[in-house]
Amino acid sequence: MSSRTPSSPLPRSERLALSPVVRRGGQWWLVTGSGSILAKDPTFTGELDRFATAMAAADQAIADLHAQQGEPPTRHPGRQR
């Protein structure tokens, strides 16, 4: 069973790439224009955790490459940190 809450911006939210998935307070939420649904399935949320970790590692690798080349860091559109 899932919980529904009104869709509103909360502090400390992290959107996963350009997806409708947001981590708020350590929990994953599926977000739509009409509300949010808490993701409770441990297999699904585990995959989201692994994907978020991989994305963070890729972002760090790119930032390291830019730093080595003396370039300013780039922002990734659609990603929130």
Backbone bond lengths (Angstrom), bond angles and torsions (degrees), N, CA, C in turn:
res aa  C-N    CA-C-N  psi(-1)  N-CA   C-N-CA  omega(-1)  CA-C   N-CA-C  phi
1 M - - - 1.448 - - 1.519 107.49 -
2 S 1.307 118.50 146.14 1.457 121.74 -177.95 1.517 110.93 -121.87
3 S 1.324 114.69 156.57 1.457 121.48 179.52 1.509 109.70 -98.98
4 R 1.313 116.69 144.31 1.460 120.93 175.72 1.511 108.58 -116.42
5 T 1.318 115.72 137.46 1.454 121.53 175.93 1.512 107.83 -134.38
6 P 1.335 117.70 156.35 1.454 118.72 175.42 1.518 110.07 -61.66
7 S 1.312 115.81 144.57 1.453 120.03 179.18 1.525 109.51 -78.30
8 S 1.321 115.82 111.97 1.456 120.41 177.13 1.506 108.65 -146.47
9 P 1.334 116.27 147.26 1.458 118.30 -179.33 1.525 110.78 -66.86
10 L 1.320 115.86 130.47 1.448 121.62 177.26 1.522 108.78 -115.93
11 P 1.321 117.40 149.58 1.461 118.21 177.14 1.528 110.85 -65.35
12 R 1.314 116.22 154.71 1.453 123.41 177.18 1.525 112.47 64.22
13 S 1.326 117.50 35.40 1.456 121.47 176.37 1.523 108.78 -92.31
14 E 1.299 114.94 147.02 1.453 120.63 179.07 1.521 108.70 -134.87
15 R 1.341 116.51 110.07 1.462 120.81 178.21 1.524 107.94 -79.08
16 L 1.303 116.59 139.50 1.457 122.40 179.87 1.520 109.06 -89.00
17 A 1.330 115.00 103.27 1.467 122.44 -178.28 1.527 109.71 52.38
18 L 1.302 118.32 -130.42 1.467 121.45 -179.94 1.525 111.23 -104.43
19 S 1.320 116.49 20.85 1.460 121.46 -175.87 1.532 111.81 -85.87
20 P 1.320 117.17 168.97 1.464 121.34 175.62 1.530 111.70 -87.29
21 V 1.333 116.12 28.00 1.461 121.47 -178.31 1.522 108.65 -112.10
22 V 1.334 115.75 131.51 1.463 121.94 -177.29 1.525 108.78 -132.15
23 R 1.347 115.36 139.01 1.460 119.30 173.56 1.524 107.29 -101.05
24 R 1.319 115.83 122.03 1.468 122.74 178.95 1.521 107.87 -126.81
25 G 1.312 116.40 122.93 1.453 119.53 177.14 1.520 113.44 57.03
26 G 1.324 117.66 34.58 1.455 121.42 179.17 1.519 115.03 81.32
27 Q 1.325 118.30 3.16 1.468 121.77 178.95 1.522 109.32 -117.41
28 W 1.316 116.01 146.06 1.458 121.89 177.81 1.520 110.27 -91.13
29 W 1.336 115.08 136.53 1.463 122.76 179.01 1.522 109.10 -127.52
30 L 1.327 115.83 140.96 1.458 122.06 170.16 1.516 105.85 -94.64
31 V 1.331 116.79 122.75 1.460 121.64 -170.72 1.521 110.24 -113.17
32 T 1.334 115.42 131.31 1.465 122.06 174.57 1.519 107.72 -128.29
33 G 1.297 116.46 174.60 1.458 120.58 177.69 1.519 113.19 -64.86
34 S 1.320 117.52 -21.36 1.464 120.41 -177.47 1.524 113.89 -101.83
35 G 1.318 117.32 -2.84 1.461 119.11 177.85 1.514 112.47 156.22
36 S 1.318 115.23 -175.84 1.459 122.39 -179.30 1.521 109.74 -124.18
37 I 1.320 115.64 146.94 1.459 121.73 178.20 1.520 107.52 -123.83
38 L 1.313 116.33 126.11 1.459 121.72 178.57 1.528 109.67 -69.69
39 A 1.332 116.15 128.66 1.461 121.14 175.82 1.523 107.99 -86.85
40 K 1.327 116.57 119.18 1.462 121.15 -176.34 1.523 113.62 -113.50
41 D 1.312 118.47 -12.99 1.457 121.06 -177.78 1.531 109.55 -68.31
42 P 1.337 118.32 118.98 1.462 120.37 -175.56 1.533 114.00 -64.27
43 T 1.316 117.87 -30.90 1.464 119.54 177.06 1.523 110.11 -67.88
44 F 1.316 116.50 -46.20 1.466 121.54 179.55 1.527 111.45 -63.83
45 T 1.326 117.13 -48.75 1.469 119.57 -178.52 1.528 111.19 -67.37
46 G 1.326 117.39 -31.02 1.463 120.19 174.83 1.520 111.42 -63.91
47 E 1.326 116.08 -41.61 1.466 120.11 176.60 1.530 110.70 -64.53
48 L 1.328 116.86 -40.74 1.465 119.66 176.95 1.527 110.32 -61.50
49 D 1.326 117.77 -42.32 1.467 121.53 177.39 1.528 110.87 -60.10
50 R 1.333 116.64 -45.89 1.467 120.20 -179.72 1.522 111.33 -64.36
51 F 1.327 116.79 -40.56 1.460 120.09 179.27 1.531 110.37 -66.20
52 A 1.328 117.13 -42.79 1.464 120.67 178.78 1.524 110.73 -62.10
53 T 1.328 117.48 -39.44 1.463 121.42 177.98 1.525 110.56 -64.87
54 A 1.323 116.69 -42.74 1.467 120.77 178.68 1.523 111.13 -64.56
55 M 1.340 117.08 -40.86 1.469 120.68 178.30 1.531 110.70 -63.65
56 A 1.331 117.05 -42.06 1.465 120.92 179.30 1.527 110.39 -64.04
57 A 1.331 117.19 -40.13 1.462 120.73 178.36 1.529 110.70 -65.43
58 A 1.324 117.35 -40.83 1.466 121.02 177.92 1.524 110.68 -64.78
59 D 1.327 116.78 -43.51 1.467 120.34 177.78 1.522 110.90 -60.32
60 Q 1.347 116.76 -41.27 1.460 120.63 179.97 1.523 110.72 -66.65
61 A 1.330 117.56 -40.43 1.458 121.03 178.33 1.525 111.07 -61.88
62 I 1.310 116.99 -40.88 1.468 120.82 177.96 1.528 110.29 -66.43
63 A 1.327 116.89 -43.06 1.470 120.10 178.24 1.527 110.47 -61.63
64 D 1.335 117.17 -39.83 1.468 120.94 178.16 1.523 111.11 -63.46
65 L 1.334 117.03 -41.74 1.467 120.50 177.75 1.531 110.98 -62.28
66 H 1.322 116.48 -43.79 1.466 119.90 178.36 1.518 110.30 -62.36
67 A 1.322 117.53 -40.76 1.464 121.17 179.86 1.532 110.69 -64.44
68 Q 1.316 117.08 -39.86 1.462 121.01 178.61 1.515 111.71 -65.02
69 Q 1.323 116.05 -31.96 1.461 120.97 -178.53 1.518 112.21 -92.02
70 G 1.332 116.63 -0.18 1.451 120.72 178.94 1.517 113.87 72.95
71 E 1.310 117.40 22.81 1.460 121.95 179.58 1.529 109.72 -95.83
72 P 1.332 116.75 150.99 1.465 118.64 176.10 1.522 110.50 -68.94
73 P 1.330 117.16 149.74 1.473 119.34 177.89 1.516 110.64 -63.41
74 T 1.331 115.79 150.86 1.462 120.65 179.21 1.506 109.72 -107.18
75 R 1.335 115.76 148.85 1.471 122.13 174.63 1.511 107.33 -90.62
76 H 1.315 115.51 145.64 1.452 121.60 177.32 1.513 108.26 -101.10
77 P 1.350 117.55 111.87 1.467 119.08 -179.27 1.520 111.34 -58.70
78 G 1.310 115.37 136.78 1.457 120.63 177.02 1.503 114.66 88.27
79 R 1.322 117.06 -6.59 1.461 119.66 178.76 1.512 109.02 -103.76
80 Q 1.300 114.73 136.46 1.453 120.56 176.70 1.503 108.44 -113.17
81 R 1.283 115.86 142.38 1.459 120.81 177.92 1.483 110.46 -125.42
